[in-house]
Amino acid sequence: MKRKSYSQTFKVKVVLEILKEEKTLNELSSTYGVHVNQLRQWKKTALDQLPQLFDRKRNDQSRMQEEYEERIERLYGEVGRLTTELS
């Protein structure tokens, strides 16, 4: 079973909705098609990393780390596609 992948923009949009507290997590789960546990994790991640947004040096490192992880994810996807083609 393939895992769903969500863009950063989508995650930010959903987390902002969560933080507004206008809808329950169950309502947001139904609206966006994301499991409640995943929504809780995104909220926790956002709140845990919020203080770092104001640390410029740390922010540069985070951006580099995110770019690296995205590159690795794309490469794994490419390897999977090529493996499938070979089969």
N, C-alpha and C positions, 0 to 999 in steps of 0.2 A: 504494500500500500504506500503510495507516494504522499509525503508530508506536504501540507499546504505551506506556501511561502507568501508572506505579506510584505508589502513595501513599507519603508520607513514612514512615508507620507500617510499611508493608511493607518499604521499603528499610532502615529501622533494624533490623527483625527479621532480615533476611537478612544485613546487615553484622555484626550481633552473632554470628550463626552462623559467618560467615567468620572472625571474630577468635577464636572459640573453638578453631578449627583441629581440630575433631573429625572433620570430613568434608572431602574434597577439593573444590576448586572445581567439578570435573566432577560430583561427586555432588550438590552444592548446585544446580548448574545444572539437573540432571534433576529434583530435588525441587521446585524453585520455578518451573521453566519460563522461566528467564532465561539469556541467553547468557553464557558464561564471560567474554567481554571486558567485558560490562556489569558483571558482579560485580567484576572487577578495578578498573573505574572507580569503582564505589561505595566500594570499600575504600580506594582512593587518596584520594578526596574526603573520606571520614570521617577518615582519618589526617592529611590536610593541614589539616583544619579543627578538629581536636581541641583544639589550644592556644587557639583563639579562644573556646571554650566558657567559659573562665574570665575573659574580658575582657567585663565587663558592657556597656560602651558599644558595643563592636563587636557584641555579641549583639543589642542593640536595632536596630542598623543592618541586621544580617543578617535579622532577623525582618521588618523593613519591606521589604527587598529581596525576600524570599520571597513576601510578601503581594502585592507589586506584580507579580511574575512570574506568580503564580497567577491574578491578575485578568486580566492580558494573555492568558494561555493560555485562560481561559474565554471572553474576548471573541473571540479568533480562532476558537474552536470555534463560537460563536454566529454569527459572520460566515459561516463555512463552511456551517452548517446553513441559514441564510437564503439564501445563494447557491444551494444545492441546491434549496430550495423554489421560488426564482424560475425556475430552469431547468425 
